[in-house]
């Protein structure tokens, strides 16, 4: 049953390619069908929003989020070189970045000489951006009565940057470990959503699904440091998945498991599990109850959803 709360913040967390986008679209449609105003939010979606009226300039917090967006890439790629040996051409502004083709331009760059301190600095820029996103974008939208749906919780991206730091320089493993502990506590206590859902899945299945969509990107693998894209995708996703599991258990997130089965079957199982989760206090999910999904209790346990 729904409550009289003015709005709520739902965040999904999971490895690359596991199906978070599909699930968030499903939940957004359910919320809209129940008359709730919906806003899907990510750092990227906010910086890519157009101004409301022609000639209007971006103001706080969007302007600051745009600056941080660019600086995070500049820190990460600073000092790196392309395969041809030339310095990576770094964007000087948000407009410059998108004139070059947006984030896809940098995501497709194959480089060498990435600096571990650049990856570490990028993580702290991302932490600043996630703080601003939560406090100045998400919380006001919730107060206005919106169902704010966040497809990819920012904790994930910081975990990956700490993993890059450690991969690029084992000598900086202690710095990365300290960083991981700090951000786990900060996201778990300060930036915690009203409802958190951990979408768990096998990295090998996610790899197959991800490759059907497009080529693996720089920020999904260790390929930029010379590793095989496919094997390092698995390595990176297994690393983050282990941290996600611990975080979800520590902070009371609902876990749902995605299996290598037809999409319709995953949909029924996951939505049935969510109908028995804290999300059911925010959305009316009775139509997805176990009985309506045609599942028995032991079927749910056997498939791993919980």
N, C-alpha and C positions, 0 to 999 in steps of 0.2 A: 504494500500500500504506500502511496505517496504521503509525504508530510507537508506541513505548512512552512517549511524552511524557505527563505527567500531565493535560494539558489544553491548550487553545490559545485564542487570541483572534483572531477573524475580524472585520474591519470592512469595511463597504461605504461607498463615497463616490460621490455623484452628484447631479445637479440634481434639483429638485422634480419629481415626477410621472414619473420615468423608469422606475420599476418595481422599486425596491430592496426594497419590502415583499414583493412576490411572490417574488423570488429568495431572500430570507432565510427565508421560510416553507419553500421547497423544500429549502434546505440544512439547516434545522432538522429536517425530516422525515427526510432522509437520515442525519443524525447519530444521531437516535433509533433508526432502524431498525438501526443498527450497534451499539446498546447503549450509546451515549455519553450521559451526562447533559448536558442542554442548558439554557443560560440565555440568553435574549434580553435584551439590556440597552440601555437608553438612559437619559439623565437623567430624562426624563419617566416611564418605566416604574418607576424606582426610587422617585421621590417619590409615585407613585400606588399603590404597594403598600400593602396593608392590614397592620396590626399582626398579629403571629402569634397572639396570644391577647387575648381581651376584657380591657380594662383596662390592657394593656401599652402603655407609651409608646414612641415612637420614640427611638432612641438614635443615637449617632454610628455611621456617617456619614449615615444617612437624614435625621435631624433637620436637619443642616447643609445637606444638599442641598435640602431643602424651603425653608429660609430663603433660600438663594441663588436658588432658582427664583423666589420672589416678588420678591426684590430686583432681579433682572434685568428683570422687567416694570416695576417701579416706576422704575428708572433710565431705561428706554427711553421710557416714556410721561410721565415727569415734566415738568410745564410745558405739556403739550399740552391742546388743547381739542376738544370735540366739534363736530359740524357746527352745533349749536345755540348754540355759543359758551360753553358751560359747561365747567369743568375736567373732565378725565377722572377718573372715580371710581376711584382706585387701591386695590387690596387692601391691607389692613393685615397680613394673615397668610395662611398657606396655607389655613387653614379658611375664611377670608373669601373668598379667590379662588374656591374651589370651591363655596361657597354662592351665588356669583354666576353659576355655570355653568362654572367652570374656565377653561382657557386659551382655549376657544372664545369666551368672553365678550369677552376682549381681542382675540382674533384677528379678530373681526367688527366691532370699533369703527372707525368712520371718523373720523379726527381731522385737525386741522391744527395747526401750531405745534410739531411735533416738534423737539426740540433735538438738534443733531449731537453735542454733548458728552454727552447722555444715551445716544445710541446707542453712542458710544465707551466710556463707562463700563460699559454693559451687556456689551460684548465682554469686558472684563477680568473682570467677574463670571462670565461663562461660562467663561473660561479657568480660574478658580479651581475652578468646579464640575467641569469636565472632568478637572482634576488629581485631585480627590477621587474622582470616579467611577472613574478608572483605577487609582489606588493603593489605594483602600479597598474597592472593590466588584469590579472586573474581575480584578485580580491575585489576590486570595484565592480567587475562584471557579475560576480557572485552576489554582491550586495544589491545589485539591480535586478536580481531574480533570474539570472541566466544559469543554464546548465553549461558549465565550462568544461569542455572535453579536451584533454591534452593527450595526443596520440603517443608521444614519446617523451617520457619523463626525463628532465635534464640530467639527472644522476647518471644515466647511461653514458652520455657524451663525456662527462668528466672521467668516468671509469676508463673509457677508451683512451683518453689523453694520458692518463697515468700509465696505462699499459704501453702506449707508444714510448713514453719517457723511459720506462724500465727496459723496453726492448732495444731502444737505441743506445742505452748506456746502463749496463748492469751495475755500474758503480753508483748510479742514482736510484737504485732499488729502494733504499731507505727513505729517500725523499718521496718517492711514489707511494710507498706504504703509508707514510704519515699522512700524505694527501688523501688517500683513499679513506682512512679512518676519520679524518676531519669532515670530509664531505658526506660520508654516510650518516654521521651524527647530525650534520646541519640539514641535509635534506629530510632526514627522518623526523626531526623535531621542529625545524623552523619552516621548511617548505613542504611539509606533509600535506597532501590533498585530503579532502573529506573522504574520498573513496579511492583506494589504490588497488589496481588489478595487475598482477604479474602474469603475463602471457608466456608460459614456458613451452619450449619445444626443442627437438633435437637439432643441433647445428647442421648436421648433414642433410636433413630434410629442408631446413631453411636455405641452405646453399643451392639445392636443386630448384627450389621455388624462386629464389632471388635471381638465378641465372636465366630463368625463363623470361624475366622482366627486362633485364639489361645487363651490361657488363658490371662486374664488381668495381666499386669505387675506391678511391684512395683511403677514405676514412672507414672502410669496412675490412681492411686487410693490413698486413705489414709489407705490401708489395713495394712501397716507396723505398724501403731499406734493402731491397733486393730479394725478398722472399717470394716464393710462389704465391700467386693470388689465392688459389683455391685452398692450399694447405694452411696459409696464414689466416684466411677467413675463418676456418675451423678453429684454429688456435685462439684467435681473438674472441670469437663468440663463446667458446668454452670457458675462457677466462672470465668474461663478463657474466655469463650465466651463473657461474658459481657464486659470484658476489650478489647477483640479483636474488638468488634463493635465500641467502643469509639475510639480506636486507628485508625481503618480504616477510620472512618469519619473525624477525626482530620487531618490525613496525606494524604487524598485523594486516598486511595486504592479503587480499584474496588471490589464490593461485588457481589458474585454469591451464590445462595442458592441451596443446595442439598436437594432433597425431598425423601421421602420413596416411590420411584417409581422404575420401572425397569431401569437398568443401561443405556440402550440405550436411554431412554427418558431423563434421567439426562444429558447424554452426549450431546444430541442435544440442550437442553436448555442452558447448561453452555457455550458451544462453540459459540452458537448464541449470547449470552450476551457478550462474550469476543470479538466477531467480531465488537462490537459497543463500545469497551473500548480502552484506550490508548495502549493496546497490539497490536492493529491493525496497529499502526504506526511502529511497530517493525517486525511483522510477517504478511504475507498476509493471512488473515483469511476470505477472501470474500466467500470462499466455505461454511463457516459456518454462513453466513448472515441469518437473520430471514427468508427471502423468501426461501432460499435453505433448511432451516431446517423445512419448512412447518408450521411455527408458525406465528400467527398474534400478533400485538402489545399488545392487551389486554390479550392474552394468557400468554405472558411473564410477565406482571404485576401480573396476577392472581397467577402464580406459585412462584412469589417472587424473580425471578432473576433480577438483575439490575447492 
